[in-house]
Amino acid sequence: MSPLYRILSLAAASALLAACATVPQPLQGNYATNVTSLGAQQGSANGTAVRWGGEIISTEPGQQSTCFYVLGHPLDDQARPTRSTSNDSQGRFVACRAGFYDPEVFARGREITVTGTVQGTMSRKVGDYDYAYPRVEANVVYLWPKRPMVVNYPYGPGWYDPFWGPYWGGPYWGGWGGFYGPPVIVVRHR
């Protein structure tokens, strides 16, 4: 094997590995993976460094800091909250960070990942129930871009009509109705 081939192979492998470094730089580090917000409600996780994420329930700016009330979800290999159809909630938590964060930008339903230290719990009403929110003193609040929602118009996601096209006359069987063009894919941001 020639030296040039080895160098190019190493460069290509390095580029591929760099592309696989998936956790954003602000969220990298060593965090307790066995501590969830449900487990931290008992108060045994005080002082533990965590990386938690989920969907924002509400954002409340104060005089010195902004608190994010979050419905926790497991994180994927990018440290982004997972989205699944099953109920995979890891409970609620509150993350507070110094400074002002706009509630219109950090809006309900947006995904965030926070890193910081667990600092006890704080009680807050959820309906008529007193809920003990584990409190994270956050040093990073990472707002994820909105996920695109793909809809295969006009039939919905995952549906394919083998008779759609110029030879079959559009969306109807047997060539009635003419050709209306290919299906339209609509992308909406949540």
C-alpha positions as CSV (number, residue, x, y, z in Angstrom):
1,M,0.0,0.0,0.0
2,S,1.4,3.4,-1.0
3,P,2.1,6.1,1.6
4,L,-0.3,8.5,-0.2
5,Y,-3.1,5.9,-0.1
6,R,-2.5,5.5,3.7
7,I,-2.6,9.2,4.2
8,L,-5.8,9.6,2.2
9,S,-7.4,6.7,4.0
10,L,-6.6,8.2,7.4
11,A,-7.9,11.6,6.3
12,A,-11.1,10.0,5.1
13,A,-11.5,8.0,8.3
14,S,-10.8,11.1,10.4
15,A,-13.4,13.1,8.4
16,L,-16.0,10.3,8.9
17,L,-15.3,10.1,12.7
18,A,-15.5,13.9,13.0
19,A,-18.9,13.8,11.3
20,C,-20.0,11.1,13.8
21,A,-19.2,13.4,16.8
22,T,-22.8,14.1,17.3
23,V,-23.2,15.7,20.7
24,P,-23.1,19.5,20.3
25,Q,-20.0,21.0,21.9
26,P,-21.8,22.9,24.7
27,L,-23.5,19.7,25.8
28,Q,-20.4,17.5,25.9
29,G,-19.0,16.2,29.2
30,N,-19.4,13.5,31.8
31,Y,-22.8,13.4,33.5
32,A,-24.7,11.0,35.7
33,T,-26.7,8.8,33.3
34,N,-28.5,6.8,36.0
35,V,-30.1,9.8,37.6
36,T,-33.5,10.8,36.2
37,S,-35.8,13.6,37.2
38,L,-38.2,11.0,38.7
39,G,-35.4,9.6,40.8
40,A,-34.2,13.1,41.9
41,Q,-37.7,13.9,43.3
42,Q,-36.7,12.0,46.5
43,G,-33.8,14.4,47.0
44,S,-31.0,11.8,46.8
45,A,-29.3,13.4,43.8
46,N,-28.4,16.8,45.3
47,G,-25.1,18.1,43.8
48,T,-25.1,15.6,40.9
49,A,-24.1,16.9,37.5
50,V,-26.8,15.9,35.0
51,R,-27.7,16.4,31.3
52,W,-31.5,16.3,31.0
53,G,-33.8,17.3,28.2
54,G,-37.4,17.4,27.1
55,E,-40.2,19.6,25.9
56,I,-40.7,23.0,27.5
57,I,-44.0,23.3,29.5
58,S,-43.4,27.0,30.3
59,T,-40.7,29.6,30.5
60,E,-40.7,32.1,33.3
61,P,-38.2,35.0,33.4
62,G,-37.5,36.5,36.8
63,Q,-35.3,39.4,38.0
64,Q,-32.1,37.5,38.0
65,S,-32.7,34.3,36.1
66,T,-35.1,32.4,33.9
67,C,-36.7,29.1,34.9
68,F,-37.8,26.5,32.3
69,Y,-40.4,24.0,33.4
70,V,-39.8,20.9,31.3
71,L,-41.5,17.5,30.6
72,G,-38.4,15.2,30.6
73,H,-37.7,12.7,27.9
74,P,-34.7,10.3,27.4
75,L,-31.9,11.7,25.3
76,D,-30.7,10.2,22.1
77,D,-27.0,9.8,21.0
78,Q,-26.9,13.5,20.1
79,A,-28.2,14.5,23.6
80,R,-31.5,15.6,22.0
81,P,-34.8,14.6,23.7
82,T,-36.4,11.6,21.9
83,R,-39.8,11.8,20.3
84,S,-41.8,8.6,20.3
85,T,-45.4,7.7,20.2
86,S,-45.2,5.8,23.5
87,N,-45.3,7.6,26.9
88,D,-41.6,7.8,27.6
89,S,-41.8,10.8,29.9
90,Q,-39.2,10.9,32.7
91,G,-41.3,13.2,34.8
92,R,-41.0,17.0,35.1
93,F,-38.1,19.2,36.2
94,V,-37.3,22.8,36.4
95,A,-34.0,24.3,35.1
96,C,-33.0,27.8,36.1
97,R,-30.2,29.8,34.4
98,A,-29.0,33.4,35.1
99,G,-30.2,36.0,32.5
100,F,-33.3,36.6,30.4
101,Y,-34.6,34.1,28.0
102,D,-37.5,35.1,25.8
103,P,-40.6,33.0,26.4
104,E,-41.7,33.5,22.8
105,V,-38.4,31.9,21.6
106,F,-38.3,29.3,24.4
107,A,-42.0,28.5,23.8
108,R,-44.2,25.6,25.0
109,G,-43.4,22.4,23.1
110,R,-39.9,23.4,22.0
111,E,-37.1,20.9,22.8
112,I,-34.2,21.8,25.1
113,T,-31.3,20.0,26.7
114,V,-29.8,21.4,29.9
115,T,-26.6,20.6,31.8
116,G,-26.1,21.6,35.4
117,T,-26.3,20.5,39.0
118,V,-29.3,19.1,40.8
119,Q,-30.2,21.5,43.7
120,G,-33.1,19.9,45.6
121,T,-36.7,20.2,44.6
122,M,-39.3,23.0,44.5
123,S,-43.1,22.4,44.9
124,R,-45.5,23.8,42.4
125,K,-49.1,23.0,41.6
126,V,-50.0,20.8,38.5
127,G,-53.8,21.2,38.5
128,D,-54.6,20.6,42.2
129,Y,-51.6,18.3,42.8
130,D,-48.5,19.6,44.6
131,Y,-45.7,18.4,42.3
132,A,-42.1,18.2,43.5
133,Y,-40.0,19.5,40.6
134,P,-36.3,18.5,40.8
135,R,-34.4,21.8,40.3
136,V,-31.3,22.0,38.1
137,E,-29.0,25.0,38.4
138,A,-28.2,25.1,34.7
139,N,-24.9,26.2,33.1
140,V,-26.1,25.4,29.6
141,V,-29.6,25.7,28.1
142,Y,-29.5,24.3,24.5
143,L,-32.6,25.0,22.3
144,W,-32.9,22.5,19.5
145,P,-34.1,23.6,16.1
146,K,-37.7,22.7,15.3
147,R,-38.1,19.2,13.7
148,P,-39.6,19.3,10.2
149,M,-42.9,17.5,9.8
150,V,-43.3,15.8,6.5
151,V,-46.7,15.1,5.1
152,N,-47.2,13.2,1.9
153,Y,-50.1,15.1,0.4
154,P,-52.9,14.2,-0.3
155,Y,-52.9,10.8,1.4
156,G,-50.9,11.3,4.5
157,P,-47.5,9.9,5.6
158,G,-46.4,6.5,4.3
159,W,-49.1,6.1,1.7
160,Y,-48.0,5.3,-1.8
161,D,-50.4,5.0,-4.8
162,P,-48.9,2.9,-7.5
163,F,-51.4,4.2,-10.0
164,W,-50.4,7.9,-9.6
165,G,-48.5,9.3,-12.6
166,P,-48.7,10.3,-16.2
167,Y,-49.6,6.8,-17.5
168,W,-52.5,6.3,-15.2
169,G,-54.2,9.7,-15.5
170,G,-53.5,11.1,-12.0
171,P,-55.0,9.9,-8.8
172,Y,-57.8,7.9,-10.3
173,W,-57.7,4.3,-11.6
174,G,-58.1,3.7,-15.3
175,G,-56.9,7.1,-16.6
176,W,-59.9,9.3,-15.7
177,G,-59.3,12.8,-14.7
178,G,-56.0,13.6,-16.5
179,F,-52.5,14.0,-15.0
180,Y,-52.2,16.4,-12.0
181,G,-48.5,16.1,-11.4
182,P,-46.5,14.3,-8.8
183,P,-47.6,14.2,-5.2
184,V,-46.7,17.2,-3.2
185,I,-44.7,16.9,0.0
186,V,-45.4,19.6,2.6
187,V,-42.8,20.4,5.3
188,R,-44.1,22.1,8.4
189,H,-42.0,23.2,11.4
190,R,-43.5,22.6,14.8
